[in-house]
Amino acid sequence: MFEFPSFTIWSLWIILVFLLAFTWMGMEIGNRKRGVRIENEEDHVNVKVGIISTMPLVALLVLSIFTPIVAGPLFWVGCALIFLSGIIYVSTITAFVSAGSGLTTIGIYRRSRNPMYVAMTILLIAFALMAWSAAPVMGLLTVIVLLWNIATTHWMVLKEERFLSRKYGDEYREYMGRTPRYFVFF
């Protein structure tokens, strides 16, 4: 019979909280250095977008509380993917700061219009592998959260594209024509 894992202090939530703090600090540093908020201003006033985009992360946090850290091969592959996700994330902040104000089309943004979302997806894949290492049912639940997050993120990206098309006009439409939404293979 299946027994739901119980809470232990050495659960994946420790890693998730550290990563959420890392991303928050990166955004704050980027906002201060750039002098303009990196995030889409419309998203901050739209309660619906805020709730919908936060729900998969809350679900992941709840799952991670009950998923112990089990250092097997899948866990270490997950750690490598977290590292890759961090490199992509830092590259996005660096490009934002380097671009100053306006549309960011330099650095990693020459390869993807949404590398920050790609980094988040890679991070969730890493968590699914790490959770699977602890218990296949937890991995499966994390994959469901991953798919939920992909759908939510794509919905947000479509909204952002409409916003950026209005804000930057032809400049953004030309950028859309030469740069893939996610990466070349997506």
Buried (B, 14 or more C-beta within 10 A) or exposed (E): EEEEBEEEEEBBBEBBEEBBEBBEEBBEEBBEBBEEEBEBEBBEEBEEBEEBBEBBBEBBBEBBBBBBBBEEEBBEBBBEBBEBBBEBBBBBBBBBBEBEEEEBBEBBBBBBBBBBBBBBBBBBBBBBBBBBBBBEBBBEBBBBBBEBBBEBBBEBBEBBBEBBBEBBEEBBEEBBEEBEBBBEEE
